[in-house]
Amino acid sequence: MTKTTSAMGFALFQRLPPELRREIWAEGLRAADQPTIYLYSWRWALPALVPETMDEEAVTTRYAAIEQRERLVEAGSVPPIAYVNTEARAVAKAWMKSNHMEMRSSGGAKKGKPTLVRPWDPSRDHLYVGRDQWEDFCLLPFEDTEAGEALAASIRHLALPAWTAYYSYEQIGMLLDFLPRLESLSVIWDKVPQLRAAEGPAPPGFRAGDANWADEDEDEEMAFAGDDTYGRNRGDFWAEVQPRWRLLPVSDTGWKQGARMAIVDPMDGKVSIVRESETVEDMMDEVLAALGSVELPEYLWDPETGDLTLAVRPVTAVRC
């Protein structure tokens, strides 16, 4: 296309009816909102932490400074359309508002870069539970609160490290009783998403145990944020919005290659990658066989064929 043709095309666009131009702008914006992953941590429990489920001290002192109860995810970068002209910017603002989005400055490695943030959408977004968060997640449905069961029942797409899927199948089978809406289980091979701590300090008196399903008899000195002896899985004040990751299917080539598993040390968060002698295909077959060997709830079985209806997929995680 020549410069003249390009200029003429742009000029003709301005002559289109305003309604049609706005629809074209909106169509270009929709691609900016892609499915993503919510990284599980104590923040997952915030909607359940109401005065009725917490002691008075936690409500009035330790927890009072944490106001954000909504699960937020980074949906992606602000689309270039938002900067084209006044009309496009107005359409972008209306689109963000209708989709409950807001523009924020990224943290971490992309600090300062504008990004779109929206509420986690269980109908299309995964909940990823890292190995260092696995114990707390397993306790979630067993708390003496209806909120805990309601939170678990909201999960439709779950993602786990391959290590968890392969070695913790009995716990997974137990949890499935409390995940009646679960549609898919994604098994992440190779590197896995990592939680990012908040850049600022934790609120005064913040105790991770308030926001975790922690043992009430646990030594309180080990429960304060920042105490190195307490470990990353409960002690860190995690960022409200985590970096964006997406899940990609394992390629045909990767399917036949030696499997790579990420192992995360729950105490210091260090990650190591272990290469297995078996292929991803073989190990996924073993995962499915292991799940089939435990007592799974009836809703996961096809009554006519007897096949497992839960979609179990091998994936890789990519930082966006």
N, C-alpha and C positions, 0 to 999 in steps of 0.2 A: 504494500500500500504506500503511495507517495504521500509527501507532506500535504499536498493540495487536497488529495482525497480524504486524508485524515481530518484536515481542518473542516472540509465540507461536511463530513459525517458528524463531527461535533456540533457544527452550526445547525444541522438538521435536527439533532437531538433537542436543542433548545426550543425548536418550533413544535415539538410534540405537546399534546395536552398535559397540563400539570399533573393530572391524576395518573397518566401513563408514566410520566417521568418518575413520579414518586414510587410507583410499583417497581420500576426497573432498579431504582436505588435500593429498595427494600429487598429485592431478589438477590442483589449482590451482597447484602448484609447477612442473609441467612446462613451462608457458608461459614461465617465467622464463629458461629456457635456450634461447636462440635462436642460429642460425648467426651467425658474425661473421667478422672478417678478422684475419689475422696480418700485421703489417707487417714485411716483410723488411729485415734489417740483418745486420751481422756476427754477431749472436746466433743467426741461423739455423744457422750452422755449428757451434755449440757441441757438439752430439752427436757430431760427427766429430773434435773436437779432443781426442784422447787422446794419451798419451805416445808412442805409436808414430808419430804423424803430426806431432809438434812437436819442436823442439830442446830440449835439457835446460834451458836458461836460461828459455825460455818456460814450461815446466812448473813449475819450482821457484821462479821469481821473479815474472815479469811476470803470469802467468796464474793463479797459485796463489790469489789473492784472489777469483776469480770462481767461485763454487761452483754457481750455478744453470745447469744444462744443459738443462732442459726448456723447451719452447716453451709459454709461457703466454699466455692471452688473457682479456680482460675479458668475461664472459658477460652481464653486466647487473646491475641494482640488486638488492639483497636484497629478495625479495618480501614484501609486508606480512603474509602469512600467518605468517611466521616470528615475528611479534610478537603474535599474537592471544592465545595462552594457552600453558600448559605443554605440553599435548598437541601442539598445532600446532608448537611450537618443537622438540619431540623428533622429530616427523616431518620437519621441515625439516633438522635436523642429520643424520638418517639418510639423507635424500635427497641432501644435499650430499656426504656421505661415499661413497655408492654411485656418484656421478657424478664422483668425484675433484675436488670443488670445495672451495674454502676462501674464507672471508670476509676481505677486506682493506679497507684505507682507500684511497680513490681518490687519485690525484695530479692535478697540473695544475689546470685550472679547477674540477674537482669535488673538490678536496682535502678529505679528512676524511669524505666521504660513503661509507658502507659499500657495497661492491660484491662480486660473485661472480667468482672467478677459477678457471679450469680449464685443463687441457692443450688445446692446439690439436688439433682433430679433423679430419684431412684428408678424411674422408668427407663433411663438410658445410661446413667452414670454408674460406674462400678464403685463398690466399697472395697478398698484394698486393706488387708490386715497383715502387717509385717510380723515377722517372727518374734520381734521383741515386744509386740502388743498382743500376741496370741493368747496368753494366759488370761489377761483381763477381758478380752473379747469372749472367751469361752464361759466366763462367769456371768456375762451380761444377762442372759435369759433367766438365770437362777436367783436373781435378787428378789427380795420380798417387795416387789413393786410392779404394778401393772405397766408402768412406763417402760421398764426394762424389756418386757415381752413385746410391747408395742413397737419399740425401737427395732428389735430383732425382726419382727414381722414385716417391717417396712423394706427390708433388703430384697432386691430382685436380681441384682447382678453382683456376685462376690468374686474377688480376685485374691489369690493366695500365692505365696512363693512355692516353687516346685518342691522345696524341702518339706514344707508343711503338708502339701497335698500327698506326698509320697510316704511320709513317716507318721503323720498324725491322722490317718484315715478314720481311726476309731472315734477320735474327738469330733471330726467332721460329721460322721454319721450321727453322733449324739446331738450335735448342734442343728442338724437338718430338721429335727422335730420342731424346732422353734423358728424355722424359716419357711413358713407355709407359702410364701409368694416367690420364693427363689426360682429363677428361670435359667440362670447360667452360672457356671463355676469356671473361671479362667485360671489356668495354672501358668504362672510366670516362670519361664526358664531364663537362665543367665542373670544379668543384673536386675535388681529390684528397686522400686522407688524407696526413697529415704525421707523421713520426716525432717523438717527444718525448724530449728528453734526460733522463737521470736527474737527480733533484734534488740528490743528493749528489755529491761529487767522485769521479772515477775512482780505482780502487785504485792505490797507488803503483807506478809503473813500467808500468802498463797500456799496451799498445801495440795499437792497432786492427789493425795488420797481422797480429798473432798470430791474430786471429779472422776475418780476411778472407782471400780467396785473393789475397794481395798478392804482388807481385814481390819475391823474396828480395834482389835487388840494389838495391831502392829505398832512397833516402836515409833512414836511420833517424831523423834529426832531424825529418823531416816526418811520421813515423808516430806520434808520441806524441799521446795524447788532449789536446785543448785547444789544440793549435798551430793558430792561425788560418790559416797558410799551407797547411795540409794539406787543408783543405776539409771540409765536413760529411759527405761520403759515407763517409769512413774515420775521421776524427778524433774524432767525438763518442762519448761513453759513453752509449749509448741506454738508456732505461728498460727494465727487465726486462719490465714489463707496459705495453703501449701503450693509449691511449684506445680505446674501442669505437666502431667504425664498422659500418654495415650497407649493403648494396647494394640499390638499388631499381630495377626496370625503368624505362626511359625511357618517359614517358607518351605517349599517342597524339598529344597536342598537341606535346610536345617532339620527337617523332619527325620532325615536319614543319618544325620551326623551324631557324634557323641554328645550326650546330654551334658549341659553345664548348669550347675545349681549354685545359687548364692546362699552363703551362710552368714548370718548377721549375729555378732556377739551381743547378747542382750544387756551386757554390763557397760561396754564402751562403744557399741555401735559400729565397730569395725567390720567391714565386709570382706569376705574371701570367696573366690569362685572355685568350685570343685568340678573337675571334668570326670564324668562317669564313663565306664567302658561301654555301657549300653547306649542305644540311640534314644532320641526323644520319643520316637514311635513305640519302641519296646517299653519304655518306662511309663508312657501314658497308658498302654495296655495294662500294665501292672497296677496303675492307679485305679483304673476302672474296675479291674478284678477285685482289688482290695475293697473298694466301696461296695461292690456287689456282695461281698462276704459278710458285711455287717448288717444289722437290722435297720433298714431304712424305712421312713414313713410311707404309707400307702400312696400318698399323692405323687410320689416320684416314680411310680411304676405304671406302665400301660396295662390295664386290666385284660386286654385281649392278647397282646403279644408277650407280655411279661418283661418287656424291655425297659431300661432306665430312661425316663423322659427328660431328666436334667441334662442340659447341654454342657458337657465338660470339654473345654477347649484349651489347647496349648497355645500360649502367646508369648511375646516378648514385650518389654516395657521400654518406651522411648521418651526421653525428656524433651518437651516441646519448647 
